[in-house]
């Protein structure tokens, strides 16, 4: 792919959340099930327990149709706001929220997080706790100065974004601009937590190929610093299983926790 960028309209027309969930999160078969889910869920668990990141409100930017990234957060935040650019993703998320029989079954992931927390038997309570904490499902657009325009979201204690920014951003410069815009959404002293993959150029959902901004460790950390954040933790892990490189060609995972100065 000469240009990795995929237009917003292509996403609106062709991104199918059911295909996405099946391809990436289906137990034992999904490409992100295992290495990625272990990496992100362990880091989130550590951040929201021993790491002490907590508060009144968490804002999830680019939620997609997934819930896994919120399972540890629901224990330490009073309210959670989720948001995504695509209506079909917001609809899919709402299906899980409303216990629609057609919703994706996240039981395997919920049990994994409960196991991390030492509450293996309480996975149904965990699901209900998360549902009770989600207060809003909003539309967001990373390319806008105020991503929630015309809504003004009051600054939150923590902004979380997983597997998102490599999609709307064409290069590290635009990625840095998004990080700068995020500062208006975070309280002084609050946290920004971003986790995704490195060095990808594409990923498939069904038969549709979507582009990804290619990122590396050095450029990422420079973008955070240039945007005015203090990095508190940066974790990286190489991709071990290369069996499905034809579905997405990323080669590592990253997890960056940063703080907005007071």
C-alpha positions in Angstrom: 0.0 0.0 0.0 1.6 3.3 -1.1 -0.6 5.4 1.2 -1.7 3.7 4.4 -4.4 6.2 5.2 -8.0 5.1 4.8 -10.7 7.8 4.6 -13.4 8.3 7.1 -16.0 7.6 4.4 -14.5 4.2 3.7 -14.9 3.3 7.4 -18.5 4.5 7.4 -19.3 2.4 4.3 -17.3 -0.7 4.9 -16.3 -1.3 8.6 -18.3 -4.2 9.9 -18.0 -4.5 13.7 -19.2 -8.1 13.8 -16.5 -9.1 11.3 -14.0 -7.2 13.4 -14.9 -8.9 16.6 -14.9 -12.4 15.0 -11.5 -11.8 13.3 -9.7 -10.4 16.3 -11.4 -11.4 19.6 -13.0 -14.8 19.0 -11.6 -17.2 21.7 -8.6 -19.2 20.6 -9.0 -18.1 17.0 -9.1 -14.3 17.0 -5.8 -12.7 16.0 -5.6 -10.4 19.0 -6.9 -13.0 21.4 -3.9 -14.2 23.5 -0.8 -12.0 23.0 -2.6 -8.7 22.7 -5.3 -9.3 25.2 -2.8 -10.7 27.7 -0.6 -7.6 27.2 -3.2 -4.9 27.5 -5.3 -6.5 30.2 -2.3 -7.1 32.5 -1.0 -3.6 32.0 -4.5 -2.1 32.6 -4.9 -4.2 35.7 -1.5 -3.0 37.1 -2.2 0.6 36.2 -5.6 0.7 37.9 -4.5 -1.2 41.0 -0.8 -0.9 42.0 -0.4 2.1 39.6 -3.0 4.1 41.5 -4.7 5.6 38.5 -8.3 6.3 39.6 -10.8 9.1 39.9 -14.3 10.3 39.1 -14.5 9.9 35.3 -12.7 7.9 32.7 -13.1 8.8 29.0 -12.6 6.0 26.4 -11.7 7.5 23.0 -12.2 5.2 20.0 -14.0 2.5 22.0 -15.0 0.6 18.9 -17.3 -2.4 19.5 -15.2 -3.7 22.4 -15.5 -3.7 26.2 -12.3 -5.4 27.4 -10.3 -2.2 27.9 -12.8 -1.0 30.5 -13.0 -4.0 32.8 -10.3 -3.0 35.2 -11.2 0.7 35.1 -14.8 0.1 36.2 -13.4 -0.9 39.7 -11.7 2.5 40.3 -13.8 5.1 38.4 -17.3 6.3 39.3 -18.3 7.0 35.7 -17.1 5.9 32.3 -17.8 7.7 29.0 -17.3 5.7 25.9 -17.0 7.2 22.4 -16.4 6.2 18.8 -16.5 7.8 15.3 -18.6 5.0 13.8 -22.3 4.7 14.5 -22.2 0.9 13.8 -19.5 0.5 16.5 -21.6 2.5 19.0 -24.6 0.4 18.1 -22.6 -2.8 18.7 -21.3 -1.6 22.1 -24.9 -0.7 23.1 -26.0 -4.3 22.3 -23.6 -5.5 25.0 -24.7 -2.7 27.4 -28.4 -3.7 26.9 -27.8 -7.5 27.1 -29.0 -8.0 23.5 -28.9 -11.7 22.6 -27.0 -10.7 19.4 -24.2 -9.1 21.3 -20.6 -10.5 21.2 -19.9 -12.8 24.1 -17.1 -11.3 26.2 -17.3 -13.9 29.0 -13.9 -15.4 28.2 -12.2 -11.9 28.6 -14.3 -11.0 31.7 -13.2 -14.2 33.4 -9.6 -13.5 32.6 -9.7 -10.1 34.2 -11.6 -11.4 37.2 -8.8 -14.0 37.5 -6.2 -11.2 37.6 -8.2 -9.6 40.3 -8.5 -12.8 42.3 -12.3 -12.9 41.8 -12.7 -15.8 39.4 -16.3 -16.6 40.5 -17.6 -13.1 40.1 -17.5 -12.5 36.3 -21.3 -11.8 36.1 -21.0 -9.2 38.8 -18.1 -7.6 37.0 -20.1 -7.3 33.8 -23.0 -5.7 35.7 -20.6 -3.3 37.4 -19.2 -2.1 34.1 -22.7 -1.7 32.6 -23.7 0.4 35.6 -20.6 2.7 35.3 -21.1 3.6 31.6 -23.0 6.9 31.6 -22.7 8.0 28.0 -22.0 6.6 24.5 -20.8 9.6 22.4 -19.6 10.2 18.8 -16.0 11.4 18.6 -13.8 12.5 15.7 -10.0 12.6 16.3 -9.5 15.1 13.4 -11.5 17.9 15.1 -10.0 20.4 17.4 -12.8 19.4 19.9 -13.3 15.8 19.1 -16.8 15.9 20.6 -18.0 19.0 18.8 -20.7 20.4 19.4 -20.6 18.7 22.8 -18.1 20.0 25.4 -17.0 17.1 27.6 -15.9 18.3 31.0 -12.2 17.4 31.7 -11.8 13.9 33.1 -9.3 12.2 35.4 -8.1 9.7 32.7 -8.4 9.5 28.9 -7.9 6.0 27.6 -7.5 5.0 23.9 -6.7 1.5 22.6 -6.0 0.5 19.0 -7.4 3.8 17.7 -5.1 6.7 16.8 -3.1 4.9 14.1 -6.3 4.9 12.1 -7.4 8.6 11.9 -3.8 9.9 11.9 -1.8 10.0 8.7 1.6 10.5 10.3 3.3 11.1 13.7 2.8 14.9 13.3 -1.0 14.5 13.2 -0.8 11.9 16.0 1.0 14.6 18.1 -1.7 17.1 17.3 -4.4 14.8 18.5 -2.4 14.3 21.8 -2.3 18.1 22.1 -6.1 18.3 21.6 -6.6 15.6 24.2 -5.1 18.0 26.9 -8.3 20.0 26.9 -10.2 16.8 27.8 -8.0 15.9 30.8 -7.8 17.6 34.2 -4.5 19.1 35.4 -2.5 16.2 36.8 -4.8 13.7 35.1 -3.7 10.7 33.0 -3.5 9.8 29.3 -3.2 6.1 28.6 -2.7 4.9 25.0 -2.1 1.3 23.9 -1.8 0.0 20.4 0.5 -1.8 18.0 3.8 -0.8 16.3 4.9 -0.8 12.6 1.6 -1.9 11.1 0.6 -0.7 7.6 -2.7 -2.5 7.2 -5.3 -4.7 8.9 -8.3 -6.7 7.4 -11.9 -6.7 8.6 -13.7 -9.3 6.5 -12.4 -8.8 3.0 -11.8 -5.0 3.4 -8.3 -3.8 3.9 -7.8 -0.7 6.1 -4.6 1.3 6.4 -2.7 2.0 9.6 -0.2 4.8 10.4 3.2 3.2 10.9 4.7 4.0 14.3 7.9 3.2 16.2 8.9 3.5 19.8 11.1 6.6 19.4 8.6 8.7 17.4 5.8 7.8 19.8 7.6 8.8 23.0 8.8 12.0 21.2 5.1 12.8 20.3 4.0 12.5 23.9 6.8 14.8 25.1 6.3 17.3 22.4 2.5 17.4 23.2 3.5 18.3 26.8 2.9 15.1 28.7 5.2 13.4 31.3 5.6 9.7 30.5 5.2 7.6 33.6 5.3 4.2 32.0 6.2 2.9 28.6 5.9 -0.9 28.0 6.6 -2.7 24.8 6.3 -6.4 23.8 7.2 -8.0 20.5 4.6 -10.0 18.5 5.6 -13.6 18.9 2.9 -15.4 16.8 3.5 -14.4 13.1 0.9 -16.9 11.7 -1.6 -14.3 10.7 0.6 -11.5 9.3 -1.7 -11.5 6.2 -4.5 -10.2 8.4 -2.4 -7.5 10.0 1.3 -7.0 9.8 2.1 -5.2 13.1 5.2 -6.5 14.9 4.9 -5.3 18.5 2.5 -3.9 21.2 2.9 -0.7 23.2 1.4 0.7 26.4 2.1 4.3 27.3 0.8 6.0 30.5 1.4 9.7 30.7 0.4 12.6 32.9 -0.8 16.1 32.1 1.2 18.5 34.2 -0.7 20.3 37.0 
